[in-house]
Amino acid sequence: MECSKITKKGQVTIPLRFRQLLQIKAGEKVLFDVEGEKVVLKKAPKNPVTDLVGLGKGIFGTSLEYQRKMRSEWEGQ
């Protein structure tokens, strides 16, 4: 069993051993649940949509270049 101190802001440091077991890294979210008199800490599932944000960045160049290209193709018809 490990011990951690609560700060004035109610924050607790998760001991390294548990962060490694749950594969929790800085900036990731965790879930808390209560089971009887126990508080259970779980790694929050990743949102698959957030992994897609920015995936296509730069494919079409800048947005202005892409708009000009589309307009020129449209006007050429």
PDB file of N, CA, C and O in Angstrom:
ATOM      1  N   MET A   1       0.848  -1.171   0.000  1.00  0.00           N
ATOM      2  CA  MET A   1       0.000   0.000   0.000  1.00  0.00           C
ATOM      3  C   MET A   1       0.894   1.236   0.000  1.00  0.00           C
ATOM      4  O   MET A   1       1.933   1.265   0.659  1.00  0.00           O
ATOM      5  N   GLU A   2       0.473   2.261  -0.752  1.00  0.00           N
ATOM      6  CA  GLU A   2       1.261   3.486  -0.846  1.00  0.00           C
ATOM      7  C   GLU A   2       0.447   4.655  -0.288  1.00  0.00           C
ATOM      8  O   GLU A   2      -0.777   4.579  -0.180  1.00  0.00           O
ATOM      9  N   CYS A   3       1.135   5.715   0.059  1.00  0.00           N
ATOM     10  CA  CYS A   3       0.497   6.874   0.665  1.00  0.00           C
ATOM     11  C   CYS A   3       0.828   8.122  -0.147  1.00  0.00           C
ATOM     12  O   CYS A   3       1.925   8.241  -0.693  1.00  0.00           O
ATOM     13  N   SER A   4      -0.122   9.047  -0.225  1.00  0.00           N
ATOM     14  CA  SER A   4       0.081  10.312  -0.915  1.00  0.00           C
ATOM     15  C   SER A   4      -0.633  11.396  -0.117  1.00  0.00           C
ATOM     16  O   SER A   4      -1.675  11.141   0.486  1.00  0.00           O
ATOM     17  N   LYS A   5      -0.082  12.590  -0.112  1.00  0.00           N
ATOM     18  CA  LYS A   5      -0.627  13.690   0.676  1.00  0.00           C
ATOM     19  C   LYS A   5      -1.536  14.564  -0.195  1.00  0.00           C
ATOM     20  O   LYS A   5      -1.230  14.816  -1.361  1.00  0.00           O
ATOM     21  N   ILE A   6      -2.660  15.025   0.379  1.00  0.00           N
ATOM     22  CA  ILE A   6      -3.581  15.903  -0.328  1.00  0.00           C
ATOM     23  C   ILE A   6      -3.132  17.349  -0.133  1.00  0.00           C
ATOM     24  O   ILE A   6      -2.854  17.776   0.988  1.00  0.00           O
ATOM     25  N   THR A   7      -3.064  18.109  -1.251  1.00  0.00           N
ATOM     26  CA  THR A   7      -2.662  19.512  -1.176  1.00  0.00           C
ATOM     27  C   THR A   7      -3.847  20.377  -0.752  1.00  0.00           C
ATOM     28  O   THR A   7      -4.969  19.887  -0.623  1.00  0.00           O
ATOM     29  N   LYS A   8      -3.585  21.669  -0.537  1.00  0.00           N
ATOM     30  CA  LYS A   8      -4.646  22.610  -0.169  1.00  0.00           C
ATOM     31  C   LYS A   8      -5.718  22.686  -1.253  1.00  0.00           C
ATOM     32  O   LYS A   8      -6.879  22.973  -0.961  1.00  0.00           O
ATOM     33  N   LYS A   9      -5.332  22.429  -2.494  1.00  0.00           N
ATOM     34  CA  LYS A   9      -6.277  22.481  -3.614  1.00  0.00           C
ATOM     35  C   LYS A   9      -7.011  21.155  -3.816  1.00  0.00           C
ATOM     36  O   LYS A   9      -7.791  21.014  -4.757  1.00  0.00           O
ATOM     37  N   GLY A  10      -6.765  20.193  -2.942  1.00  0.00           N
ATOM     38  CA  GLY A  10      -7.424  18.896  -3.050  1.00  0.00           C
ATOM     39  C   GLY A  10      -6.773  17.973  -4.055  1.00  0.00           C
ATOM     40  O   GLY A  10      -7.377  16.984  -4.470  1.00  0.00           O
ATOM     41  N   GLN A  11      -5.540  18.284  -4.457  1.00  0.00           N
ATOM     42  CA  GLN A  11      -4.831  17.468  -5.440  1.00  0.00           C
ATOM     43  C   GLN A  11      -4.007  16.380  -4.760  1.00  0.00           C
ATOM     44  O   GLN A  11      -3.508  16.556  -3.648  1.00  0.00           O
ATOM     45  N   VAL A  12      -3.878  15.261  -5.450  1.00  0.00           N
ATOM     46  CA  VAL A  12      -3.114  14.127  -4.950  1.00  0.00           C
ATOM     47  C   VAL A  12      -2.185  13.659  -6.058  1.00  0.00           C
ATOM     48  O   VAL A  12      -2.587  13.595  -7.220  1.00  0.00           O
ATOM     49  N   THR A  13      -0.950  13.334  -5.711  1.00  0.00           N
ATOM     50  CA  THR A  13      -0.032  12.759  -6.684  1.00  0.00           C
ATOM     51  C   THR A  13      -0.256  11.257  -6.731  1.00  0.00           C
ATOM     52  O   THR A  13      -0.231  10.574  -5.707  1.00  0.00           O
ATOM     53  N   ILE A  14      -0.477  10.753  -7.953  1.00  0.00           N
ATOM     54  CA  ILE A  14      -0.631   9.304  -8.118  1.00  0.00           C
ATOM     55  C   ILE A  14       0.771   8.712  -8.141  1.00  0.00           C
ATOM     56  O   ILE A  14       1.581   9.093  -8.986  1.00  0.00           O
ATOM     57  N   PRO A  15       1.075   7.795  -7.239  1.00  0.00           N
ATOM     58  CA  PRO A  15       2.415   7.220  -7.201  1.00  0.00           C
ATOM     59  C   PRO A  15       2.818   6.602  -8.551  1.00  0.00           C
ATOM     60  O   PRO A  15       1.985   6.064  -9.281  1.00  0.00           O
ATOM     61  N   LEU A  16       4.091   6.695  -8.850  1.00  0.00           N
ATOM     62  CA  LEU A  16       4.644   6.235 -10.124  1.00  0.00           C
ATOM     63  C   LEU A  16       4.235   4.799 -10.450  1.00  0.00           C
ATOM     64  O   LEU A  16       3.873   4.498 -11.587  1.00  0.00           O
ATOM     65  N   ARG A  17       4.292   3.935  -9.475  1.00  0.00           N
ATOM     66  CA  ARG A  17       3.963   2.521  -9.705  1.00  0.00           C
ATOM     67  C   ARG A  17       2.558   2.365 -10.294  1.00  0.00           C
ATOM     68  O   ARG A  17       2.349   1.555 -11.197  1.00  0.00           O
ATOM     69  N   PHE A  18       1.591   3.145  -9.778  1.00  0.00           N
ATOM     70  CA  PHE A  18       0.212   3.055 -10.264  1.00  0.00           C
ATOM     71  C   PHE A  18       0.050   3.728 -11.624  1.00  0.00           C
ATOM     72  O   PHE A  18      -0.711   3.254 -12.468  1.00  0.00           O
ATOM     73  N   ARG A  19       0.771   4.838 -11.838  1.00  0.00           N
ATOM     74  CA  ARG A  19       0.736   5.479 -13.163  1.00  0.00           C
ATOM     75  C   ARG A  19       1.279   4.534 -14.221  1.00  0.00           C
ATOM     76  O   ARG A  19       0.760   4.477 -15.336  1.00  0.00           O
ATOM     77  N   GLN A  20       2.317   3.798 -13.875  1.00  0.00           N
ATOM     78  CA  GLN A  20       2.892   2.840 -14.816  1.00  0.00           C
ATOM     79  C   GLN A  20       1.940   1.671 -15.061  1.00  0.00           C
ATOM     80  O   GLN A  20       1.769   1.241 -16.201  1.00  0.00           O
ATOM     81  N   LEU A  21       1.327   1.161 -14.006  1.00  0.00           N
ATOM     82  CA  LEU A  21       0.378   0.043 -14.150  1.00  0.00           C
ATOM     83  C   LEU A  21      -0.802   0.404 -15.056  1.00  0.00           C
ATOM     84  O   LEU A  21      -1.233  -0.398 -15.884  1.00  0.00           O
ATOM     85  N   LEU A  22      -1.316   1.627 -14.883  1.00  0.00           N
ATOM     86  CA  LEU A  22      -2.464   2.071 -15.678  1.00  0.00           C
ATOM     87  C   LEU A  22      -2.046   2.748 -16.989  1.00  0.00           C
ATOM     88  O   LEU A  22      -2.893   3.115 -17.804  1.00  0.00           O
ATOM     89  N   GLN A  23      -0.750   2.905 -17.178  1.00  0.00           N
ATOM     90  CA  GLN A  23      -0.200   3.580 -18.360  1.00  0.00           C
ATOM     91  C   GLN A  23      -0.801   4.984 -18.503  1.00  0.00           C
ATOM     92  O   GLN A  23      -1.266   5.372 -19.575  1.00  0.00           O
ATOM     93  N   ILE A  24      -0.777   5.730 -17.401  1.00  0.00           N
ATOM     94  CA  ILE A  24      -1.296   7.101 -17.366  1.00  0.00           C
ATOM     95  C   ILE A  24      -0.132   8.058 -17.556  1.00  0.00           C
ATOM     96  O   ILE A  24       0.898   7.955 -16.889  1.00  0.00           O
ATOM     97  N   LYS A  25      -0.317   8.988 -18.478  1.00  0.00           N
ATOM     98  CA  LYS A  25       0.714   9.993 -18.747  1.00  0.00           C
ATOM     99  C   LYS A  25       0.160  11.379 -18.415  1.00  0.00           C
ATOM    100  O   LYS A  25      -1.052  11.558 -18.295  1.00  0.00           O
ATOM    101  N   ALA A  26       1.049  12.346 -18.270  1.00  0.00           N
ATOM    102  CA  ALA A  26       0.647  13.723 -17.973  1.00  0.00           C
ATOM    103  C   ALA A  26      -0.338  14.216 -19.025  1.00  0.00           C
ATOM    104  O   ALA A  26      -0.137  14.000 -20.220  1.00  0.00           O
ATOM    105  N   GLY A  27      -1.399  14.876 -18.581  1.00  0.00           N
ATOM    106  CA  GLY A  27      -2.393  15.433 -19.484  1.00  0.00           C
ATOM    107  C   GLY A  27      -3.552  14.489 -19.785  1.00  0.00           C
ATOM    108  O   GLY A  27      -4.582  14.922 -20.304  1.00  0.00           O
ATOM    109  N   GLU A  28      -3.398  13.212 -19.468  1.00  0.00           N
ATOM    110  CA  GLU A  28      -4.490  12.262 -19.699  1.00  0.00           C
ATOM    111  C   GLU A  28      -5.506  12.360 -18.565  1.00  0.00           C
ATOM    112  O   GLU A  28      -5.195  12.851 -17.480  1.00  0.00           O
ATOM    113  N   LYS A  29      -6.709  11.891 -18.826  1.00  0.00           N
ATOM    114  CA  LYS A  29      -7.777  11.956 -17.831  1.00  0.00           C
ATOM    115  C   LYS A  29      -7.943  10.620 -17.122  1.00  0.00           C
ATOM    116  O   LYS A  29      -7.644   9.557 -17.667  1.00  0.00           O
ATOM    117  N   VAL A  30      -8.431  10.709 -15.883  1.00  0.00           N
ATOM    118  CA  VAL A  30      -8.729   9.516 -15.093  1.00  0.00           C
ATOM    119  C   VAL A  30     -10.166   9.611 -14.597  1.00  0.00           C
ATOM    120  O   VAL A  30     -10.731  10.701 -14.502  1.00  0.00           O
ATOM    121  N   LEU A  31     -10.745   8.470 -14.283  1.00  0.00           N
ATOM    122  CA  LEU A  31     -12.105   8.403 -13.756  1.00  0.00           C
ATOM    123  C   LEU A  31     -12.060   7.968 -12.300  1.00  0.00           C
ATOM    124  O   LEU A  31     -11.224   7.151 -11.913  1.00  0.00           O
ATOM    125  N   PHE A  32     -12.962   8.516 -11.495  1.00  0.00           N
ATOM    126  CA  PHE A  32     -13.082   8.137 -10.096  1.00  0.00           C
ATOM    127  C   PHE A  32     -14.446   7.512  -9.884  1.00  0.00           C
ATOM    128  O   PHE A  32     -15.442   7.963 -10.449  1.00  0.00           O
ATOM    129  N   ASP A  33     -14.488   6.469  -9.064  1.00  0.00           N
ATOM    130  CA  ASP A  33     -15.740   5.813  -8.719  1.00  0.00           C
ATOM    131  C   ASP A  33     -15.660   5.403  -7.247  1.00  0.00           C
ATOM    132  O   ASP A  33     -14.572   5.234  -6.698  1.00  0.00           O
ATOM    133  N   VAL A  34     -16.802   5.250  -6.633  1.00  0.00           N
ATOM    134  CA  VAL A  34     -16.848   4.823  -5.234  1.00  0.00           C
ATOM    135  C   VAL A  34     -17.479   3.446  -5.175  1.00  0.00           C
ATOM    136  O   VAL A  34     -18.559   3.216  -5.719  1.00  0.00           O
ATOM    137  N   GLU A  35     -16.790   2.533  -4.506  1.00  0.00           N
ATOM    138  CA  GLU A  35     -17.298   1.176  -4.285  1.00  0.00           C
ATOM    139  C   GLU A  35     -17.250   0.925  -2.782  1.00  0.00           C
ATOM    140  O   GLU A  35     -16.203   0.590  -2.228  1.00  0.00           O
ATOM    141  N   GLY A  36     -18.386   1.091  -2.143  1.00  0.00           N
ATOM    142  CA  GLY A  36     -18.428   0.955  -0.689  1.00  0.00           C
ATOM    143  C   GLY A  36     -17.634   2.072  -0.042  1.00  0.00           C
ATOM    144  O   GLY A  36     -17.970   3.247  -0.185  1.00  0.00           O
ATOM    145  N   GLU A  37     -16.577   1.703   0.672  1.00  0.00           N
ATOM    146  CA  GLU A  37     -15.718   2.705   1.308  1.00  0.00           C
ATOM    147  C   GLU A  37     -14.435   2.928   0.529  1.00  0.00           C
ATOM    148  O   GLU A  37     -13.495   3.535   1.042  1.00  0.00           O
ATOM    149  N   LYS A  38     -14.383   2.444  -0.708  1.00  0.00           N
ATOM    150  CA  LYS A  38     -13.177   2.568  -1.537  1.00  0.00           C
ATOM    151  C   LYS A  38     -13.409   3.552  -2.676  1.00  0.00           C
ATOM    152  O   LYS A  38     -14.502   3.632  -3.237  1.00  0.00           O
ATOM    153  N   VAL A  39     -12.378   4.287  -3.001  1.00  0.00           N
ATOM    154  CA  VAL A  39     -12.385   5.124  -4.206  1.00  0.00           C
ATOM    155  C   VAL A  39     -11.563   4.384  -5.245  1.00  0.00           C
ATOM    156  O   VAL A  39     -10.415   4.019  -4.993  1.00  0.00           O
ATOM    157  N   VAL A  40     -12.148   4.163  -6.405  1.00  0.00           N
ATOM    158  CA  VAL A  40     -11.483   3.429  -7.477  1.00  0.00           C
ATOM    159  C   VAL A  40     -11.048   4.418  -8.552  1.00  0.00           C
ATOM    160  O   VAL A  40     -11.837   5.249  -9.000  1.00  0.00           O
ATOM    161  N   LEU A  41      -9.806   4.320  -8.954  1.00  0.00           N
ATOM    162  CA  LEU A  41      -9.230   5.176  -9.989  1.00  0.00           C
ATOM    163  C   LEU A  41      -9.050   4.340 -11.252  1.00  0.00           C
ATOM    164  O   LEU A  41      -8.456   3.262 -11.213  1.00  0.00           O
ATOM    165  N   LYS A  42      -9.569   4.846 -12.373  1.00  0.00           N
ATOM    166  CA  LYS A  42      -9.441   4.143 -13.646  1.00  0.00           C
ATOM    167  C   LYS A  42      -8.939   5.106 -14.703  1.00  0.00           C
ATOM    168  O   LYS A  42      -9.211   6.305 -14.646  1.00  0.00           O
ATOM    169  N   LYS A  43      -8.210   4.576 -15.661  1.00  0.00           N
ATOM    170  CA  LYS A  43      -7.780   5.387 -16.794  1.00  0.00           C
ATOM    171  C   LYS A  43      -9.001   5.659 -17.669  1.00  0.00           C
ATOM    172  O   LYS A  43      -9.733   4.733 -18.019  1.00  0.00           O
ATOM    173  N   ALA A  44      -9.223   6.929 -18.023  1.00  0.00           N
ATOM    174  CA  ALA A  44     -10.366   7.277 -18.867  1.00  0.00           C
ATOM    175  C   ALA A  44     -10.104   6.796 -20.290  1.00  0.00           C
ATOM    176  O   ALA A  44      -8.984   6.911 -20.789  1.00  0.00           O
ATOM    177  N   PRO A  45     -11.130   6.260 -20.943  1.00  0.00           N
ATOM    178  CA  PRO A  45     -10.935   5.828 -22.325  1.00  0.00           C
ATOM    179  C   PRO A  45     -10.665   7.033 -23.214  1.00  0.00           C
ATOM    180  O   PRO A  45     -11.207   8.117 -22.999  1.00  0.00           O
ATOM    181  N   LYS A  46      -9.828   6.828 -24.205  1.00  0.00           N
ATOM    182  CA  LYS A  46      -9.527   7.913 -25.139  1.00  0.00           C
ATOM    183  C   LYS A  46     -10.718   8.113 -26.061  1.00  0.00           C
ATOM    184  O   LYS A  46     -11.411   7.165 -26.432  1.00  0.00           O
ATOM    185  N   ASN A  47     -10.934   9.356 -26.415  1.00  0.00           N
ATOM    186  CA  ASN A  47     -11.985   9.689 -27.365  1.00  0.00           C
ATOM    187  C   ASN A  47     -11.408   9.509 -28.770  1.00  0.00           C
ATOM    188  O   ASN A  47     -10.512  10.262 -29.152  1.00  0.00           O
ATOM    189  N   PRO A  48     -11.885   8.545 -29.546  1.00  0.00           N
ATOM    190  CA  PRO A  48     -11.302   8.301 -30.874  1.00  0.00           C
ATOM    191  C   PRO A  48     -11.440   9.485 -31.820  1.00  0.00           C
ATOM    192  O   PRO A  48     -10.651   9.621 -32.754  1.00  0.00           O
ATOM    193  N   VAL A  49     -12.424  10.339 -31.595  1.00  0.00           N
ATOM    194  CA  VAL A  49     -12.612  11.504 -32.463  1.00  0.00           C
ATOM    195  C   VAL A  49     -11.474  12.496 -32.278  1.00  0.00           C
ATOM    196  O   VAL A  49     -11.011  13.091 -33.252  1.00  0.00           O
ATOM    197  N   THR A  50     -11.014  12.686 -31.039  1.00  0.00           N
ATOM    198  CA  THR A  50      -9.939  13.650 -30.811  1.00  0.00           C
ATOM    199  C   THR A  50      -8.639  13.204 -31.470  1.00  0.00           C
ATOM    200  O   THR A  50      -7.789  14.038 -31.784  1.00  0.00           O
ATOM    201  N   ASP A  51      -8.474  11.910 -31.680  1.00  0.00           N
ATOM    202  CA  ASP A  51      -7.285  11.418 -32.368  1.00  0.00           C
ATOM    203  C   ASP A  51      -7.297  11.797 -33.845  1.00  0.00           C
ATOM    204  O   ASP A  51      -6.244  11.812 -34.483  1.00  0.00           O
ATOM    205  N   LEU A  52      -8.467  12.102 -34.397  1.00  0.00           N
ATOM    206  CA  LEU A  52      -8.586  12.441 -35.808  1.00  0.00           C
ATOM    207  C   LEU A  52      -8.398  13.931 -36.090  1.00  0.00           C
ATOM    208  O   LEU A  52      -8.179  14.326 -37.235  1.00  0.00           O
ATOM    209  N   VAL A  53      -8.485  14.757 -35.044  1.00  0.00           N
ATOM    210  CA  VAL A  53      -8.364  16.201 -35.229  1.00  0.00           C
ATOM    211  C   VAL A  53      -6.990  16.537 -35.803  1.00  0.00           C
ATOM    212  O   VAL A  53      -5.962  16.129 -35.262  1.00  0.00           O
ATOM    213  N   GLY A  54      -6.988  17.280 -36.896  1.00  0.00           N
ATOM    214  CA  GLY A  54      -5.753  17.720 -37.525  1.00  0.00           C
ATOM    215  C   GLY A  54      -5.098  16.672 -38.409  1.00  0.00           C
ATOM    216  O   GLY A  54      -4.005  16.903 -38.928  1.00  0.00           O
ATOM    217  N   LEU A  55      -5.734  15.541 -38.589  1.00  0.00           N
ATOM    218  CA  LEU A  55      -5.151  14.452 -39.360  1.00  0.00           C
ATOM    219  C   LEU A  55      -4.845  14.854 -40.807  1.00  0.00           C
ATOM    220  O   LEU A  55      -3.810  14.473 -41.354  1.00  0.00           O
ATOM    221  N   GLY A  56      -5.742  15.621 -41.420  1.00  0.00           N
ATOM    222  CA  GLY A  56      -5.556  16.004 -42.818  1.00  0.00           C
ATOM    223  C   GLY A  56      -4.902  17.353 -43.013  1.00  0.00           C
ATOM    224  O   GLY A  56      -4.890  17.883 -44.124  1.00  0.00           O
ATOM    225  N   LYS A  57      -4.358  17.917 -41.948  1.00  0.00           N
ATOM    226  CA  LYS A  57      -3.768  19.249 -42.020  1.00  0.00           C
ATOM    227  C   LYS A  57      -2.636  19.287 -43.045  1.00  0.00           C
ATOM    228  O   LYS A  57      -1.714  18.472 -43.018  1.00  0.00           O
ATOM    229  N   GLY A  58      -2.736  20.248 -43.936  1.00  0.00           N
ATOM    230  CA  GLY A  58      -1.685  20.452 -44.930  1.00  0.00           C
ATOM    231  C   GLY A  58      -1.856  19.653 -46.210  1.00  0.00           C
ATOM    232  O   GLY A  58      -1.069  19.824 -47.141  1.00  0.00           O
ATOM    233  N   ILE A  59      -2.852  18.792 -46.286  1.00  0.00           N
ATOM    234  CA  ILE A  59      -3.047  17.982 -47.488  1.00  0.00           C
ATOM    235  C   ILE A  59      -3.329  18.862 -48.704  1.00  0.00           C
ATOM    236  O   ILE A  59      -2.821  18.604 -49.796  1.00  0.00           O
ATOM    237  N   PHE A  60      -4.135  19.894 -48.512  1.00  0.00           N
ATOM    238  CA  PHE A  60      -4.527  20.760 -49.613  1.00  0.00           C
ATOM    239  C   PHE A  60      -3.750  22.074 -49.612  1.00  0.00           C
ATOM    240  O   PHE A  60      -4.159  23.017 -50.289  1.00  0.00           O
ATOM    241  N   GLY A  61      -2.665  22.164 -48.889  1.00  0.00           N
ATOM    242  CA  GLY A  61      -1.946  23.440 -48.759  1.00  0.00           C
ATOM    243  C   GLY A  61      -2.706  24.315 -47.783  1.00  0.00           C
ATOM    244  O   GLY A  61      -3.424  23.813 -46.918  1.00  0.00           O
ATOM    245  N   THR A  62      -2.548  25.627 -47.921  1.00  0.00           N
ATOM    246  CA  THR A  62      -3.299  26.516 -47.034  1.00  0.00           C
ATOM    247  C   THR A  62      -4.733  26.602 -47.527  1.00  0.00           C
ATOM    248  O   THR A  62      -5.019  26.284 -48.682  1.00  0.00           O
ATOM    249  N   SER A  63      -5.626  27.026 -46.660  1.00  0.00           N
ATOM    250  CA  SER A  63      -7.034  27.115 -47.048  1.00  0.00           C
ATOM    251  C   SER A  63      -7.227  28.132 -48.165  1.00  0.00           C
ATOM    252  O   SER A  63      -8.074  27.933 -49.036  1.00  0.00           O
ATOM    253  N   LEU A  64      -6.458  29.216 -48.155  1.00  0.00           N
ATOM    254  CA  LEU A  64      -6.576  30.238 -49.207  1.00  0.00           C
ATOM    255  C   LEU A  64      -6.153  29.672 -50.564  1.00  0.00           C
ATOM    256  O   LEU A  64      -6.810  29.921 -51.574  1.00  0.00           O
ATOM    257  N   GLU A  65      -5.063  28.916 -50.584  1.00  0.00           N
ATOM    258  CA  GLU A  65      -4.614  28.287 -51.835  1.00  0.00           C
ATOM    259  C   GLU A  65      -5.673  27.329 -52.357  1.00  0.00           C
ATOM    260  O   GLU A  65      -5.954  27.294 -53.555  1.00  0.00           O
ATOM    261  N   TYR A  66      -6.255  26.557 -51.457  1.00  0.00           N
ATOM    262  CA  TYR A  66      -7.276  25.591 -51.852  1.00  0.00           C
ATOM    263  C   TYR A  66      -8.515  26.301 -52.401  1.00  0.00           C
ATOM    264  O   TYR A  66      -9.086  25.873 -53.403  1.00  0.00           O
ATOM    265  N   GLN A  67      -8.928  27.388 -51.741  1.00  0.00           N
ATOM    266  CA  GLN A  67     -10.092  28.148 -52.220  1.00  0.00           C
ATOM    267  C   GLN A  67      -9.835  28.716 -53.610  1.00  0.00           C
ATOM    268  O   GLN A  67     -10.705  28.645 -54.479  1.00  0.00           O
ATOM    269  N   ARG A  68      -8.665  29.273 -53.826  1.00  0.00           N
ATOM    270  CA  ARG A  68      -8.329  29.835 -55.146  1.00  0.00           C
ATOM    271  C   ARG A  68      -8.332  28.746 -56.217  1.00  0.00           C
ATOM    272  O   ARG A  68      -8.806  28.969 -57.331  1.00  0.00           O
ATOM    273  N   LYS A  69      -7.806  27.572 -55.881  1.00  0.00           N
ATOM    274  CA  LYS A  69      -7.776  26.463 -56.835  1.00  0.00           C
ATOM    275  C   LYS A  69      -9.197  26.036 -57.187  1.00  0.00           C
ATOM    276  O   LYS A  69      -9.517  25.843 -58.360  1.00  0.00           O
ATOM    277  N   MET A  70     -10.041  25.890 -56.185  1.00  0.00           N
ATOM    278  CA  MET A  70     -11.422  25.475 -56.423  1.00  0.00           C
ATOM    279  C   MET A  70     -12.170  26.514 -57.249  1.00  0.00           C
ATOM    280  O   MET A  70     -12.932  26.157 -58.149  1.00  0.00           O
ATOM    281  N   ARG A  71     -11.961  27.799 -56.953  1.00  0.00           N
ATOM    282  CA  ARG A  71     -12.631  28.869 -57.703  1.00  0.00           C
ATOM    283  C   ARG A  71     -12.181  28.887 -59.157  1.00  0.00           C
ATOM    284  O   ARG A  71     -12.990  29.062 -60.068  1.00  0.00           O
ATOM    285  N   SER A  72     -10.863  28.703 -59.365  1.00  0.00           N
ATOM    286  CA  SER A  72     -10.365  28.729 -60.737  1.00  0.00           C
ATOM    287  C   SER A  72     -10.894  27.532 -61.536  1.00  0.00           C
ATOM    288  O   SER A  72     -11.192  27.665 -62.723  1.00  0.00           O
ATOM    289  N   GLU A  73     -11.011  26.385 -60.902  1.00  0.00           N
ATOM    290  CA  GLU A  73     -11.589  25.216 -61.584  1.00  0.00           C
ATOM    291  C   GLU A  73     -13.066  25.449 -61.878  1.00  0.00           C
ATOM    292  O   GLU A  73     -13.560  25.062 -62.937  1.00  0.00           O
ATOM    293  N   TRP A  74     -13.766  26.079 -60.946  1.00  0.00           N
ATOM    294  CA  TRP A  74     -15.197  26.355 -61.136  1.00  0.00           C
ATOM    295  C   TRP A  74     -15.402  27.345 -62.269  1.00  0.00           C
ATOM    296  O   TRP A  74     -16.267  27.154 -63.124  1.00  0.00           O
ATOM    297  N   GLU A  75     -14.596  28.411 -62.273  1.00  0.00           N
ATOM    298  CA  GLU A  75     -14.734  29.453 -63.304  1.00  0.00           C
ATOM    299  C   GLU A  75     -14.306  28.951 -64.671  1.00  0.00           C
ATOM    300  O   GLU A  75     -14.764  29.475 -65.686  1.00  0.00           O
ATOM    301  N   GLY A  76     -13.438  27.947 -64.724  1.00  0.00           N
ATOM    302  CA  GLY A  76     -12.945  27.410 -65.985  1.00  0.00           C
ATOM    303  C   GLY A  76     -13.966  26.551 -66.705  1.00  0.00           C
ATOM    304  O   GLY A  76     -13.772  26.229 -67.877  1.00  0.00           O
ATOM    305  N   GLN A  77     -15.047  26.171 -66.041  1.00  0.00           N
ATOM    306  CA  GLN A  77     -16.035  25.283 -66.672  1.00  0.00           C
ATOM    307  C   GLN A  77     -16.977  26.030 -67.565  1.00  0.00           C
ATOM    308  O   GLN A  77     -17.865  25.426 -68.167  1.00  0.00           O
TER     309      GLN A  77
END
